[in-house]
Amino acid sequence: MEKEQQQRIDAAAEQFVDAVKTSYQAVAKRGEEAQELNAELTQQFFNNVNERLRTHAEENRQLTQELADQSQRQQEAGKQIAQESVGAYMDFMNSVFSFSQGAAQEGAKKTK
């Protein structure tokens, strides 16, 4: 009888050990799954951040290029305005000079 009781105790202890082992295995498996999911989420997060940074960098590059182009056009327009202003001033000065020369010639003709 003592032997039977010992066998029942051993069987119960074995069942308990199996239950604890199964429980720990389930917890460990859940831990691994959670770790894998966290790794995937972290990877996705950094991929999204990286892609957004890349997109913003490209947009900034394009904006910088547009500003540089606009600055170039402004410089060219300023040059054109300066050249036209100088040309108009030269035409004005030539006309004043021509007028004064013509007036001087007319005056000389009248005095003769």
C-alpha positions as CSV (number, residue, x, y, z in Angstrom):
1,M,0.0,0.0,0.0
2,E,2.8,2.3,0.8
3,K,4.2,1.6,-2.6
4,E,0.9,2.5,-4.3
5,Q,0.7,5.7,-2.4
6,Q,4.3,6.6,-3.4
7,Q,3.5,5.9,-7.0
8,R,0.4,8.1,-6.8
9,I,2.5,10.9,-5.2
10,D,5.1,10.5,-7.9
11,A,2.5,10.5,-10.7
12,A,0.9,13.7,-9.2
13,A,4.4,15.3,-8.9
14,E,5.1,14.4,-12.5
15,Q,1.8,15.9,-13.6
16,F,2.6,19.0,-11.6
17,V,6.0,19.3,-13.2
18,D,4.6,18.8,-16.6
19,A,2.0,21.5,-16.0
20,V,4.6,23.9,-14.7
21,K,6.9,23.1,-17.7
22,T,4.0,23.6,-20.2
23,S,3.1,26.9,-18.5
24,Y,6.7,28.1,-18.6
25,Q,7.0,27.0,-22.3
26,A,3.8,29.0,-23.1
27,V,5.2,32.1,-21.3
28,A,8.5,31.7,-23.1
29,K,6.8,31.3,-26.4
30,R,4.7,34.4,-25.8
31,G,7.8,36.3,-24.8
32,E,9.5,35.3,-28.0
33,E,6.5,36.3,-30.1
34,A,6.2,39.6,-28.3
35,Q,10.0,40.2,-28.8
36,E,9.6,39.4,-32.5
37,L,6.6,41.7,-32.8
38,N,8.5,44.5,-31.1
39,A,11.4,44.0,-33.4
40,E,9.1,44.3,-36.4
41,L,7.4,47.3,-35.1
42,T,10.7,49.0,-34.3
43,Q,11.9,48.2,-37.8
44,Q,8.8,49.6,-39.4
45,F,9.0,52.7,-37.2
46,F,12.6,53.4,-38.3
47,N,11.8,52.6,-41.9
48,N,8.9,55.1,-41.8
49,V,11.1,57.8,-40.1
50,N,13.9,57.2,-42.6
51,E,11.5,57.4,-45.6
52,R,10.0,60.6,-44.2
53,L,13.4,62.1,-43.7
54,R,14.4,61.1,-47.2
55,T,11.2,62.7,-48.6
56,H,11.7,65.9,-46.7
57,A,15.3,66.1,-47.8
58,E,14.3,65.7,-51.4
59,E,11.6,68.3,-51.0
60,N,14.1,70.7,-49.4
61,R,16.6,70.0,-52.2
62,Q,13.9,70.8,-54.8
63,L,12.9,74.0,-52.9
64,T,16.5,75.1,-52.7
65,Q,17.0,74.5,-56.4
66,E,13.8,76.5,-57.2
67,L,15.1,79.4,-54.9
68,A,18.5,79.3,-56.7
69,D,16.8,79.4,-60.1
70,Q,14.6,82.3,-59.0
71,S,17.6,84.1,-57.6
72,Q,19.4,83.6,-61.0
73,R,16.4,85.0,-62.8
74,Q,16.3,88.0,-60.5
75,Q,20.0,88.7,-61.1
76,E,19.4,88.4,-64.8
77,A,16.4,90.8,-64.7
78,G,18.4,93.2,-62.6
79,K,21.2,93.1,-65.2
80,Q,18.7,93.7,-68.0
81,I,17.2,96.6,-66.1
82,A,20.6,98.1,-65.5
83,Q,21.7,97.7,-69.1
84,E,18.4,99.3,-70.3
85,S,18.8,102.1,-67.8
86,V,22.3,102.8,-69.0
87,G,21.2,102.7,-72.6
88,A,18.3,105.1,-71.9
89,Y,20.7,107.4,-70.1
90,M,23.2,107.3,-72.9
91,D,20.4,108.0,-75.4
92,F,19.3,110.9,-73.3
93,M,22.8,112.3,-73.0
94,N,23.4,111.9,-76.7
95,S,20.2,113.7,-77.5
96,V,21.1,116.5,-75.1
97,F,24.6,116.7,-76.6
98,S,23.2,116.6,-80.1
99,F,20.6,119.3,-79.2
100,S,23.3,121.5,-77.7
101,Q,25.6,120.9,-80.6
102,G,22.7,121.7,-83.0
103,A,21.9,124.8,-81.0
104,A,25.5,125.9,-81.1
105,Q,25.7,125.4,-84.9
106,E,22.4,127.3,-85.3
107,G,23.8,130.2,-83.2
108,A,27.0,130.2,-85.2
109,K,25.0,130.4,-88.5
110,K,23.0,133.3,-87.2
111,T,26.0,135.2,-86.2
112,K,27.6,134.9,-89.5
